[in-house]
Amino acid sequence: MSSESEDFGLSGSLHLNSIDWTDSNHRRSVAASLVQGAYILERDRQEKRQGSQALAPPWWEFFHFKLLRQLVDDAGSCIFGSIYEYTPPSSHCNDTIDRSPRYVIAFRGTINKPDSFSRDFSLDIDIIRNGLHQTSRFEIAITAVQNVVAIVGDSNVWLAGHSLGAAMAMLAGKTMAKTGNFLEAFLFNPPFLSAPIERINVGNVKHGLRFASSLITAGLVLATKGKSETSRSEDPFAILSAWTPCLFVNPADHLCSEYIGYFEHRKKMEEIGAGAIERLATQHSLRDLLMSVVRRGDETAEPLHLIPSAYLNVNLTPSQDFKQAHGIQQWWSPDLHLKCNLYKYK
């Protein structure tokens, strides 16, 4: 039984009859629709919808993409992503075509259905544990990304993902950026694991808590690594700073809304002359540092969710509930009220 959200004819971005690849709203809508295509591919598999009964193809064919490959998890054989190739008809060639991708690699998020939920949920736990980089699904994903980039170059490839899939795309993008390959990325509702400070409505209290957190985090970094080691070590954020993914967050979604405060706080710390403290704190997770102390100095992995630069897009359109605030469907709506800011690491 299909839901209305799975049917492109009922829920898709039918308003995009012609794509202007220089229009950020068009690019966002297409990327989100291709991620939805990855979701519906897995739902088609679960519901055994094939041929004319399959609901997934219109989610990419409407925009003149072709499905090249399904990305299949080795645990449970569920489809977690897709590789698309852009194949516009000659009649659609125009001045904006140079801004289009040749390939898009899209990753879906968690599906609350028995055939995939247990595997997806275990990966959600891996995100909480900061261990997504050690999973077989990520190995399949990054190998696919590396293979496509090796053939066509990084300027021709987009990454896109939602929720769990956004975490997957972010990790893939960071991994590629460390090798000098900067892929355009569209990360919808990417998880940010932190205390929900952004939900506090009193500005001074919110800023005070973030300031205290930065002081504690920076202090723990110096205490655990030592001042000399910290000053000698190469700045990982400086290496990644040229990669500027597009983040799409909703303030009513507590799973991703902390990105708003994460970037705004960094700017405020620079303004009050505490930039050096924040540059140290912004690269580290307080939770992971505390765990490192508990484990007596065990090496911790680089926090997945922390990034130096981003185009942060905040959906200010009111949401009815958490499901709507966290849903992928909001991101191809033609009447979004978006607040967009560029944050560059200095």
N, C-alpha and C positions, 0 to 999 in steps of 0.2 A: 504494500500500500504506500503510495508516494504522498508526500506533503506538498503543499502549494509552493513552499520555498525551493523545492527541488526542480520545479518546472520553469524553464527559462521563459516560456511564453506568458507565464503568470507573474513571475518575480524578477526576471532579468532586466538588464538595462537597455530596453528597447528604444529608448530615446537617442541612443548613440548610433544613428543611421550612418554617419560619416565621422571617422576618427581624425581629430586634429592632434597629431602626436606632440605638438608643442604646448598643448593645453594640459596643465597638470591635473585638472579634474578628469579629463578623458583618460589619461595614463593611469590614474588611480582606479577608475572604474573598470578598465580593462584588466588590470592586474588582479583586482578583487574578484572579478568574474572568472578568471582563469584558476584562481584558488578554489572557488566554488566548484569549478569543473572537476578538480581533484577530489573534493568531497563527494560529488555525485557519482564519480567513477566507482568509488568504494561502495556507495549505496546501491548502485546498479549491480555490482558483484554480489552483495548480500541478498538482494531481492531477486537475483537471477533474471534481471532485465537485460535482454539482448536484442540486437537488430533494431527494428522499428520501435520496440518497447523501451529501449535505453533512453534515459533522460539527460545523460551527461553531454553528448556531442554539441548541442546548440550553445552551450556555455563557452565554447571556443570557436566553433564554426561561424557564429554570427560576426565575429571580429576577424575572420579570414585566417585563423590559425589551424594548424593540423597537429593532431596528436602523434608524436613520434614514438613515445615510450611511456609505459606506466612504471612507476617505481614501486616495487613490491617488497614488503618486509619479509625477512627470512624466518621470522617467528610468527606463524599464523597465516602467512600468505596474504595479508591484507594490503590494499593499495594505499600508499601514504603520500604519493606525489605523482607529478606528471611533467614530461618535457614536451613543450609545444614549439612548433616552427611557424613563423609568420610567412604566409603565402598570399600576399595581396594580388588581386587581378590587375592586369596592366591598366585598366581604366581607373584604378584607384591611386595610381602613382601621382604624387604631387610634391610640393616643396617641403612638406612636413615629414615625408617618408624617411628622411635621414635620422629623425629622432626616434623612429620605431625600433624595437628589438628584432633581432633575427630569431632568437630563441628565448623562451621563458621557462624557467624551472620553478614549479609551484608545489608547495607543501601544505597539506591540510592539517587541521587541528584534531582534537579528540572527538570521536563519534560515540555517543552514548547508546550503542547497540551491542548486543552480546558478542557478535562475531569479531569485533575489533576493540571493544572497550577495555578488556583486561590488559591487552598489549599497550594501548594508548595510555592507560592510567599508569602503568609501570614506567612509561617514559616521562609522564608528568612528575612522578616521584623522582626520577633521575634529574629532572630540572631542579627540583627542590634540593636535591643532594649535590647539585653542581657537577653531575656526572654524565651529562648528555653526550659529551665528546667520546665517551667510552662505550657507547652502545652500537650494536650492529646496524641499526637503522641509520644512524648518522654516518657510519662508514659507507653504506650504500649511497647515501645522499651526496657526500662530499666526493666520492669517486665519480659519480655521474656529473657533478659540477665541473670537476677538474678535466674530465674527458671532453666535455663540450667546449670549455674555454680553450683547451689545447688546440682544438680544431678551428674555432672561429674568432678567438680573442675575447678579452673581457669586455670590450666596448659594445659587443653584439649580444650580450647575455644579460637578462634580468633575473633576479631572484624575487620570489614572492611567497608569503606564507601568512597563516592566521593562527594565533594562539600558540599551541604546541608547534605548529608548522612555522610560525614566525620565529620561535626560538631556534628551530632547525635552520632556517634561512639566515638568521643572524650569525649563528655559529659558523655556517659555511662561508658567509661573507667575510667574517673576521679572519677565518683561516686563509682565504684567498688573498685578502688585503696584506697579510704578513708576507706574502710572496710577490707583492707588487701588482696584483690583479684586483682592480677596484670595480666591482660589479654594482650596477644600479639595483637597488633593493627596495621592495615595498613590504613593510612589516606591519601587519594589522593586528592590533591588540597583543603586542608582544609581552610576555609575562615579566614582571619586575618584582622580585621577591624581597619584600621589606615590610616593616610596620606601616600601617595605613595612615601616615602622617598627612597625606594630601586631603584626607577626608575631614580634617580639623578645620573648622570655619573661622577660627580666630587667628588672624594673620600673624600677630606678634608671638603667639604660642607656637604656631607652626614653624616660624623662622627660628625661634629659640631652640626648639627641639632639634632642628636640622643643624644649627650651629654647634650645639652640644655633641651631636652625633659625629660631626666632622672633626671636632677636637679629640674626641675619644678614639676615632678611627685612625687619625694621623698619629696620635700618641702610641697606639698599639703597633702601628707599622714600625715606628722608630724603636719601640721596645723589643719587638720580636726580630727585626732585621738588623737593627743597629744603624746609627746615623751614617757611619762611613760606608756601609754596604749599600744603603739607600742612595747615597750621593754618587757612588760608583756605578750602580746598575743602570742599564739602558732603560729609558722611559718607554714602556710598551705603548702608551697612549700616543706618544709622538709618532711612532711607527704607523699606527692605525688612523691617525687624525685625518689623512687625506681621503679616507673612505667615509662618505656621508650618506648613510641610508635614510630613506623616508620612513618615519615612524608615524603610525596612525593610532591615536589613543582616545579613549572616551573617559571623561572625569568620573562618570558613574560606574565605571568598570574598575573595581579595586585591584584586579589582577594586573592592570597595566598603568593605572593613573599615576603611580609614583614617578613615572618618567617626567611628568610635568614639573614636579618639585625638584627632581634630580638636576634638571638643566637650569631651572630658574634660580635655584640656590647657588649653583656654581657662579652664575652671573652676579648675584648679590655679594658673594664672598670676594669677588674681584673688585667690586665697587667700594667695599669697606676696607680694602687693603689686606685681605686675608687670602689672597689668591694662592700663595705658596702652600698654605695649610690645605686648601680645597683641592689643589692639584694632586696632592698626596692622598687625600681622603677619597677623592672621586674614583680612584682606580681600584679601590679595595672594598670588599664587603665586610661590614662590622661583624656580621654573624659568622662568616668564614674565619675571620681573624680570631674571634673568641673560641671557635672550635679548634683552631690551631694551637691556642694556648692550652686548652683542655687536653689536647693530644700531645702536649709537650713538644711543640715545634714541628710536628709533621707538616710536610709541604702540602699546601692547598692549591687546587687548580685555579687558574684565572677565572674570576667571576664571569659567567656567560653573559649576564644582562647589562654589564657596564660597558659603555662605549664612549669614545671621546667626542665625536661629532655626529650631528644628525639634523635633518629637516624634521622638526616636530610639528605634526598636524593634529590639533585637538578638535574633536567634534563637540561643538557647543550646543548642538541641537538637543533639546530635552529628550531623555529616554524614559520609557514607561517602566522599565524594570531592568534587572541585571542581564537577563537573557538578551534583551534588545541592545543594551550597552556593550555587551561582549560579542554580539553576532557579526558575522561577515557581511550580512545583507546591507547594513547601514552604509558601507563604503562605496557602493555604486549608486546611491541615491543622488538625483540631480539637484536637490535643494538643500544640501548640507550647509550648515553654518560652521565653517572651519576657521580656526585661528592657526596661522602658520608662522613658525620662527626657525631661523637657521642658527644653530649653535656650533661654533668651531672651537676646538681645543687649542689653547695658546700655550 
